[in-house]
């Protein structure tokens, strides 16, 4: 594991060779889902021309996939309590 990632893991209570707690994994998963949602939200704030995408097919396709991902997160037991706020 690279040094920066190791330091962050240690800061969150992970000790090398120890079993990672469910709490820590849940925390990291929620943080990752929030970061993914924010990245998509920030990206989709930009116009179609700026992104170089087709407004007729590409943007609706992306939004459809994100809606599906949102549904998947809400129906999956480990992630059902996390909000995927990509809009």
C-alpha positions in Angstrom: 0.0 0.0 0.0 1.5 3.4 -0.9 2.6 5.6 2.0 -0.2 8.3 1.7 -2.9 5.6 1.6 -1.2 3.8 4.5 -1.2 7.0 6.6 -4.8 7.7 5.9 -5.8 4.1 6.8 -3.8 4.4 10.0 -5.6 7.7 10.8 -8.9 5.9 10.5 -7.9 3.2 12.9 -6.6 0.5 10.6 -3.5 -1.3 11.8 -1.4 -3.4 9.4 -2.2 -7.0 9.8 -5.4 -6.3 11.8 -8.9 -7.3 10.6 -10.6 -4.2 9.2 -13.7 -3.3 11.2 -17.1 -3.3 9.6 -17.6 0.3 10.8 -14.4 1.4 9.0 -15.4 -0.3 5.8 -18.9 1.2 6.0 -17.5 4.6 6.6 -15.1 4.3 3.6 -17.9 2.9 1.3 -20.2 5.8 2.2 -17.4 8.3 1.6 -16.7 6.8 -1.8 -20.3 6.8 -2.8 -20.6 10.5 -1.8 -17.5 11.3 -3.7 -18.7 9.5 -6.8 -22.1 11.3 -6.7 -20.4 14.7 -6.3 -18.1 14.0 -9.2 -21.1 13.2 -11.5 -23.0 16.2 -10.1 -20.2 18.6 -10.8 -19.6 17.0 -14.3 -23.2 17.2 -15.3 -23.4 20.9 -14.3 -21.4 21.6 -17.4 -23.1 22.1 -20.7 -23.2 19.4 -23.4 -20.9 21.4 -25.7 -18.3 21.9 -23.0 -18.4 18.1 -22.2 -18.4 17.3 -25.9 -21.4 15.0 -25.6 -24.6 14.6 -27.7 -27.6 16.2 -25.9 -30.1 13.9 -27.6 -28.6 10.5 -26.6 -25.5 10.8 -24.5 -26.7 13.0 -21.6 -30.0 11.0 -21.3 -28.0 7.8 -21.4 -25.7 9.0 -18.6 -28.6 10.1 -16.5 -30.4 6.8 -17.1 -27.3 4.9 -15.9 -27.0 7.1 -12.9 -30.6 6.5 -12.0 -30.0 2.8 -12.3 -26.9 3.0 -10.1 -29.0 5.0 -7.5 -31.6 2.3 -7.5 -28.9 -0.4 -7.2 -27.4 1.4 -4.2 -30.8 1.7 -2.5 -31.7 -1.9 -3.1 -28.3 -3.3 -1.9 -28.2 -4.0 1.8 -24.7 -2.6 2.6 -25.5 0.7 0.7 -29.3 1.1 1.2 -28.9 3.8 3.8 -26.5 5.9 1.7 -27.8 8.7 -0.5 -26.4 8.9 -4.0 -27.1 12.5 -4.7 -25.9 12.9 -8.3 -28.7 15.4 -9.3 
